[in-house]
Amino acid sequence: MQLIDSHCHIDFPAFDPDRAAIMAACQQLGINRIVVPGVSADRFAEQLAVVQQFQGLSPAFGLHPCFLTKQLIPDLDCVRQYCIENDACAVGEIGLDFYSGRDNQALQMELFEAQLQLASELSLPVILHCRKAHNEILHALKKLNFSQRGVIHAFNANHQIAKRYVDFGFVLGIGGLVARSNTHKLRQSIRTVGLAHLVLETDAPDMTPPGLSRRNTPENIPVIAEHLANVLKLDFYTIANTTAENTEAVFSLT
């Protein structure tokens, strides 16, 4: 059996006190690979230092829409450099966040499209963050004829949108939301696209499954797998192994 966390910010300061213990616990649980997305250029060096400290960590580098600056060209050059020089598995975490009427939507879109083009240039998949902007993201993917695949992080939309992403070759990132009893829309999407198009993620230290400690950790991947197994009426080992294979395929992990 193998388990993979396809989205975990294990480099964040929240893990500084006990990162080594968490990584050791993950090994005991069969979590043998963790994808670590970047969020801003000024954190890439620290992110890379953590990735290089532990086995089984795969880096992605990208500019998150909630951390963006107006220094687009220097930051994009930094993404390109880190991806090329450090065997990045993806460009990410990138995307659009139009939640609560953010007033920088045009800047977000400019940066998002530039990073999609960079991913195409580097032949890398993307890790997509989306809040209140699925139509805009899908439009950009079509406009740029994007074909590098990727993961829709923290997916929580209806089955029609889920199918549109799958048609672009994307898989859906399933995290702590699946453990909530009121996520009927998400559960319908999961059943519609099926296990072949799903990967597991924690988004630790955020998005803790209900009923667990306040800080999320990659140790909670088995909990998410159990909830996904219940939704799909499949056994735990099928969920674990298939989602791991899906993650390895989309990120070309070996």
PyMOL commands that set and color helices and strands:
alter all, ss='L'
color gray80, all
select helices_A, chain A and resi 13-15+19-29+41-53+72-85+99-101+105-122+134-143+159-167+176-179+184-193+195-197+218-232+236-251
alter helices_A, ss='H'
color red, helices_A
select strands_A, chain A and resi 3-5+31-36+57-61+90-97+126-131+150-152+170-174+198-200
alter strands_A, ss='S'
color yellow, strands_A
deselect
rebuild
show_as cartoon
